[in-house]
Amino acid sequence: MSGHDTHTPDGHDHTGHDPDRGAATTGAGAAAAATSVGAERMALIRTRLAALEPDLLDIDDESHLHAGHAGAEGGASHFRVRIVSPRFAGLTPVARHRLVYHQLADLIPFPIHALALDTPAFKE
């Protein structure tokens, strides 16, 4: 089961998802629990990356693509993050990634096993 979380700086979800409803209420209990865990982890990532004052923060839980992978065995998750921040101005792509990893460092390797980043400069 996958998850997707897109918010803008105003804190509103513009995808039609109702964050107040929480995890999916249909399907098997395990799938619902996985969705809930993924949603909690995406919220944690969002909270940590708020320090970078993003203009756009898009988080996808891609854990379902890695089922059976050694890193997923203990329940660690795989995420894809696109973040646009004015704090990236003048920084190389590696420096942008370092800023993001700094905010999430204590979450790696658990609960985050893998993190794919897209960190365009503010004007890119």
C-alpha positions, 0 to 999 in steps of 0.5 A: 500500500502506498501513501502520498502527502502533498502540502503547501506552506499554508499547511493545507492539503491540496490533493483532496485527502482529508488528514483528519480522517487518518488511515484508510478504513477499508481493507485488511487490518495489516494494510490499514496498519501499514497505511497508518504507520506510513502516514505517521512517518510522513507527518514526522518527515514533514515536521522535521523538514518544516525547519527548511521553510519549504515552499513545496514539500511532496512526500511519497511512501514507496515502501510497497515497492520494496516489499521483501527487500532486506531494509524493509524486513524490520518495518523501515520505510522507503520515501521519495521527497521533493522539497523546494526551499528558498534555503537552497538558493546558491547551494549545490545539489549535494549541499541541498541534500545534506540540509535535508539529511541533517533534519532527518539524520536520527530517523535513518536507518530506522524508521527511514531505510531509504530516501530518494530526494529531489531538491531543486533550487528555488528558481529551478 
